Amino acid sequence: MRAGGPLGGLQFVVPRADCQYRRMDFSNLPPRQRAAAARIAARRFDPRPGALVHVAWTGPIAHAWTWVGAEPAILADEASWIPETLLRAAPAGDGLRLLRQSRGVEGQYWHDGRLQASQWWGAPPAPEAWQRFARACGLGPETAASVPEPLDAGWSDPWGDAPRGLPASPAILERWAWTTVLVLVACALGWQVAAHARWSMAQSRLDARLDALRSRAAPLLAARERADTAREALLALRELQQGTSDYRLMAEVMAPLPEDAKLASWVRDGAKLQATVQSADTDPRHFVAAYDGQPRLSGVIATPDPRGMVLAFDLDGADAATTAAAPTGAAQ
């Protein structure tokens, strides 16, 4: 279907069934930037190759229809088509309405004389679908209690303003832009080839110099690696000597105990030490009192056990025990 365009030419009228509708508000942009911003935003909604976009304006509001599957002649001139919705007369008031289109029906919501939302159905929608459309428009259920009869609004002049200030259609502008880019690339190609040749020669000289320096520095780098390896080994050996050795701790633990005391077991996990001592004395208080005055072992807990007396030491608290007035031990 063809109709007269805004400049007197012919435009191909595309049914609403073949279009996708988007509404965008650009009131926060200056008027001269809105057309370009609307084109970019509409392309993001449907980036498929061959997708055509028609934008109409009501103030700062952009109404964009995207159409995929156009004829080759229309692809060459993107401005030669118009969506069917634009040619249906706007309502006299605000609210919901159901329009009969050339194929199917279109639900619309108008507010302040502007189209706020649009939904296409192949046949009059069910009440549930109509109510969902009303809720998406921000309306209550009372406004969509029943599905209205489709209206035949007839044909009229476009109710939206066409974008202004473009010297040609976006498709032609895009071709001009690509042509300009190709010319610039062709002009810069010769310079790039010459620069690449010079760069290759300089890189070859630099690689040869680096190879010579690597050969001279290889013995020094090998010695450095050996030194680093030896240093890591020394540090690992020093870590083994951290803290007090078990042999010294065993002597300190057994020194204050009676002569008949024998060490039956020894378990050390970091700062936690547990030793089992066999002795004729089974009073844990005597064992706790034996370590009074020894900062490292004063925090002992003595627990009777069938195997002997279990002594538990917290070596982490040794320093705190020497500076704070804390109990020296506990018997269980």
N, C-alpha and C positions, 0 to 999 in steps of 0.2 A: 504494500500500500504506500502511495506517495502523496505528500501534501505540500502546500506552499511553504517555503522557508521564511525566516524573518527578514531576509534581504531580497525576497522575490523569487528565489530559486526553488527547486524541488528537493524535498527531503523524504527519505524512506522512513515510514512509520513502523516501528518495531513493536509487536504485541507485548503487553506486560508479562505474559507468560514466559517470554524469552529473556527477561531482564532481571537483574538483581539490584535492589534499591538500598541506598545508604544515605543517611542524613547526618551532616556535619556542621558544627557551629564554629565559625571563625571570627566571632565578635572580638576576640582578643588580639587579632592581627590588623595591621593597617590595610585599607581597601586595596592598595596596589599589590599587596602580597597574597591576597586571598585566592586568586585564581590559580596561581602556581601551587599553593599549598593544597588546594582541593584536588588538583590533578595527581599530586604525589600521594595523597592519602587514599584516593580512589584506586590507584594502581596497586597499593599495598593490600587492599581488600581482595583483589583478584589479579595476581601477577601472571596469569596464563598467557602464552603467546597468542596474538590475534584478538585479545579482549579489547573492545572499544568502550569508551567512557563518554557519556553525555552529562554535562553539569548545567543545572539551572539554579538561579539565585532568587531568594526572597529576603532582601536585606543582607545581613551577614551569614545567613543560613544557606549552605550548599546542599542541593539535592542531586545525588549522583546515581545514574543508572549504568550498569555494566552489561555489555552484550558480547557474547562469544558465539562465533560461527557466522560472521558476516560474509557477504559476497566479496570477491576480489575488488570490484569497482568501489565498494564502500570502504574497504580497508585502505585504499589509496587516498580517500578523502573522508577523514573521520567525522567531519562536520556535516556530512550529507545524510545523517539519520537523526531521528528524534523518537523518544519513547512515547508509547501510547498514553501513558498517564498524564503527561504534560498537556495533551490536547483535550482532556476531559475537563469540563468547566468546574471551577472551584465552587464549593457550596456557599450559600448565603450566610450561614452561621457556623458555629463550632460544634464539634462532637464527632461521634462515629457515624460512618455510612458504609454501605456495601454497594460497589459499582459493578455493573455488568460490562465486561470488556469483550474484545473480539474473540478471545478464548478464555473461558473461565470467569472468575469474579475477583475483585480486589477490595479488601477491607482497608479503610483509611480512617485516620484520626486527625482532625483539624483543630487547631487552637490558635487564637489571635490571628486568624486568617492565614495561617501557614500550615502546611502538611507536617505533622509530627511523626507519623508512623504509617507503614504500608505493608500489607501481607496479601499474597496471591494464593488462590485456591482454584483447582480445576473445576470445582462445583461448589455450590453454596455450602459453607462449612457446617459441621455439627455444632450444637449448642456448646459443647465442651471446648471445641477449638475456638469458637467466637469469644467465649469467656476468657480463655487464655490470652487471646489477642488484646482484650480489654485490660486485663491485669498487666500485660506488658506495657500498655500505654499509661499505666498509673491510675486507672479508673477502678471504681468499686464495682461489685457484682450487680448492683441495682441498675447500672447503665447498660448491661449486656444480659438482661434476663432472658431475652429471646433473640433469635437471629432475624434481622430485618429482611424485607424483600429487596432483591438487587435492583438498583436504580439504573436507568439508562440516561446518563447525563448528556449524551450527544457530543458532537465535536465543537471545539471552540479554539480561539487563539491560545497559544501557550500562556499558562498562568505564571510561569517563572521567567526571570530575566536571563538572557544569554550572557556568557562572559564577554567582557569588552576589553579592548586594548591589545588583542592578539592580531598580528599581521596576517596570519594564516592558521590553518588547522594544526592541532598538535602533531599530527602525523607528518605534515610537511615541515614543521619546525624541527621535528626529530631528524628528518632526512637531511635538512640543512646543517644541523649540528654534527651529524655523523660525517658529512662531506667535509666540513671544516676540520674535524679531528683528523680525518685521513690525510688531508693536505698538510696539516702540521706535522703528522707523523712522517710523511714522505720527505718533507723538508729537513726534518731532524735526523732522518735515517743515515744520510751521508756523513754527517758530523759524528754520529754514534759509531759508524764503522771505522772511521779514521781514529777516533778516540780509543776504540777497542784495540786496534792494532798497536797504537802506542802503549796502551796499558799492558798488552801481552808481552811486548819487548821488555818493558820495565819489570814486569813480574818475573820474566825469565832471568834477568840479571840479579834480581833480589833473591830468587831461589838458589842460584849458584852461590851467592855470598853467604846465605844462611847455611848451606851444606858445608861450606868451608869452616864457618864458625862452630857448627855442631861437632865437626871432626876434632877441632882444637879443644873444645870444652868437654868432650866425652870422658877423658880420664878424671877430670875434676868432678863431673856429675856422678860418676861411679863411686868415687871416694865419698862424696856427700851421702849417697844412698847407704853405703856401708856404715858410715858414722851414725846416720839416723836409726838404722837397724840395731846397732850396738846400744845406742841410747835407750831405745824402747826396751831392750832386754834388761838393761840396768834398772830402769824404772820398775819393770815387772818384778825383779828380784827385791828391790826395796819395799814393794808392796807386801811381799811375803814376811817382812820383818816388822810390820806395823803392830803396835801394841805390845803387851807383855806376852812372852812365850808361855806355853802350857807347862813346861818343866819348872819354870820359876814359880808359876801360880801353884803347882802341886806342892812345892816346898813351903810356900807361904800358908797354904791351907792346912798342911799336916803339922807345922811347927807348934801351934798353941794347943794341940790336942794331946790327950794322955799317951803314954808310951805304948800301951797295948792297942792303940788305934791303928787300923789298917785301911788303906784306900781300896775299896771294892770296885767302884766304877767311876768314870769321868766322862762327862758330856759337856762340850763347850760349843755354843752357837753364837758367834759374835761376842756381844757383851753379856750374854746369859751363860751362866756356869752352874752345872749341877753335879755334885760329887756325892757318892755313897760311901760312908765310913762305917766299918765294923768295930765295935768297942764294947767292953763290959758295961760301960756307963750308958744307960738308956734314957736319961733325963735330958730333954732337948734344951732346957734352960742352961745347963752347964755348957753345952756347945755354943749357944748364942753368946754367953758371957765370955767364952774363951777368945772371941774375936773383938772384944771391946778395945778400943785404942788403935785398931788397925784400919786406916781410912779406906783401903781398897776392899776389905772384906767385912766391914762393920755392918753392912746391910744384909745380914744373913737370915735365912728362914730355915729352921731345923724342923724336920718332920720324921717321926719314928716310922719305920718300915720293917717288914719281916727280914729284909736283906741287910738291915742296919739302919743308920741314921742318914737321911737324905738331906744334904745341905744345898740350898739354892742361893746363889750370889747374883747380884745385879751390878756388873762392873761399870755400867754407864753412870750409876749414881754414886760412884766412889768420891768424885771430886765434890759433889754437892754435900755429901755426908760430912766432909771435913770443914765446911764453911757454915752450914746451917745447923741449928739445934734441933735435929730430928732424932727419933728413936733409933738405936743402933741395931735392932733386930727384933724378930718376933718368933715365938715358939708355937708350934701347932701340935 
